[in-house]
Amino acid sequence: MKFIINTCVHNHEQYSSNFELQLRSPLLKEPRLSLKFDDLTAYPPFINSHDHLVGNWHPRAGNNNPYETTDVWVEEMKHSAPFKERNKIWLNDEKFELTKGNAPLLTHLGMYKNIFSGCVVVQDHGPNQVEAYYDSFEINVIRNYRQCHSLSLGNWWGGKSAEEELKAAGGKEPFIIHLAEGTDATARDSFRKFAEKGLLKANTLIIHGIALQDDEIKKCAEAGTSICCCPESNHFLIGKTIDVDACLKYGVNFVLGTDSTLSGSVNLLEEIKAFKNYYPKISMQKIFSFFTSNAQKALMIDPQYGHLNSATENLLLIKTKAQDPYENLIEADMPDIQFLMYRGKPIYGSTEFLDLFKINAEDYYFFTSNNEAKFVIGHPEKIMEKIDSILGYHKTLPYLPFQC
């Protein structure tokens, strides 16, 4: 099946009208059918480089921000009303075995947060889980990585030391760690300790890095180390982000993440808007790379992600509100996503697209958003019914469009 799209973002180049995009999917009813859409823009599905799927509760936790360090916030968070409410669903025993008990209710809500914002790849920063965990999702929650929470708190949530985790990665998987997430002396001194431990490598992905200084950022660039910024979480918790201009000046492989909604934004669409608001001089074309090609490199995943090929099994179609495809993302909201396909399977969008595929309707949830008939893979409404039953009242989460 060929889609003829009005405008298209393809390997970071803009194509004008009548660009032909061929879908690759064994589920298509009419593989040779051609359809033309004058009001849609095509993108590679997005990549969220930093989330905590089990933590996507709402509202944010913490009343004493900004904090000098998130170490303080972590302890305060554990006594906050949102965290306690979340723990009525999953009482965190600090073992972080996310296939146990009601944890899957929360982690799959995190999956839907990403689906409804056009993401089909997400890095769930936490201890490595059993294979069944990653197999349970309808999108790519990457499984090949090693991690540590931070130098200051160690791997309190599970896993080995930072040095052991990096060694286990063998240079073939990303090693992911929170670093310099604050403004106090500990945060400012963390890079020195980090480098002395030999953790600054090409497969290292530093999360936040707020306290990193100009020369330290330069060393990250020279080592090939990637850096992930979560601007809404950073501003809420600390009141600032890493020196983004320095990251770009030295050519750091820079990526975007959302963090969880306990501190971060609603979803990646909102994070994109926030980043542009904080850094208006950075072009949207440049920002686009932060959640596509740069993220693919940082997470060391298949190059099919982060790029849009003329024949594809991964596709995101969004309503065209601005003719420039990059600027169009500033205007986009959840209801503007018209079609999301992952590995040839329809994941989310308008039901008119679902009609093109051979599917089992029972595998999908159908709802209305902005007076438009929508579908999504699986049954998030049943997850919310179970959560409401546990809580004893109805819970609303802002990243679920069927609740909006």
BELMOQUI-V86885 format. One record per run of one state. SS is the DSSP state (H for helix, E for strand, C for the rest). FROM is the first residue (numbers start at 1). TO is the last residue. If there is no record, write none. Layout:
# BELMOQUI-V86885
SS & FROM & TO
SS & FROM & TO
This chain:
# BELMOQUI-V86885
C & 1 & 1
E & 2 & 10
C & 11 & 12
E & 13 & 15
C & 16 & 18
E & 19 & 23
C & 24 & 27
E & 28 & 28
C & 29 & 33
E & 34 & 43
C & 44 & 45
E & 46 & 51
C & 52 & 52
H & 53 & 55
C & 56 & 68
E & 69 & 69
H & 70 & 77
C & 78 & 80
H & 81 & 86
C & 87 & 102
H & 103 & 115
C & 116 & 118
E & 119 & 124
C & 125 & 130
H & 131 & 135
C & 136 & 139
E & 140 & 141
C & 142 & 144
E & 145 & 150
C & 151 & 153
E & 154 & 154
C & 155 & 161
H & 162 & 169
C & 170 & 173
E & 174 & 179
C & 180 & 181
E & 182 & 182
C & 183 & 184
H & 185 & 196
C & 197 & 203
E & 204 & 208
C & 209 & 213
H & 214 & 223
C & 224 & 225
E & 226 & 229
C & 230 & 230
H & 231 & 237
C & 238 & 243
H & 244 & 250
C & 251 & 252
E & 253 & 256
C & 257 & 267
H & 268 & 278
C & 279 & 283
H & 284 & 290
C & 291 & 292
H & 293 & 299
C & 300 & 310
E & 311 & 312
C & 313 & 314
E & 315 & 319
C & 320 & 327
H & 328 & 331
C & 332 & 333
H & 334 & 336
E & 337 & 342
C & 343 & 344
E & 345 & 350
H & 351 & 354
C & 355 & 356
E & 357 & 357
C & 358 & 360
H & 361 & 363
E & 364 & 369
C & 370 & 371
E & 372 & 377
C & 378 & 379
H & 380 & 391
C & 392 & 404
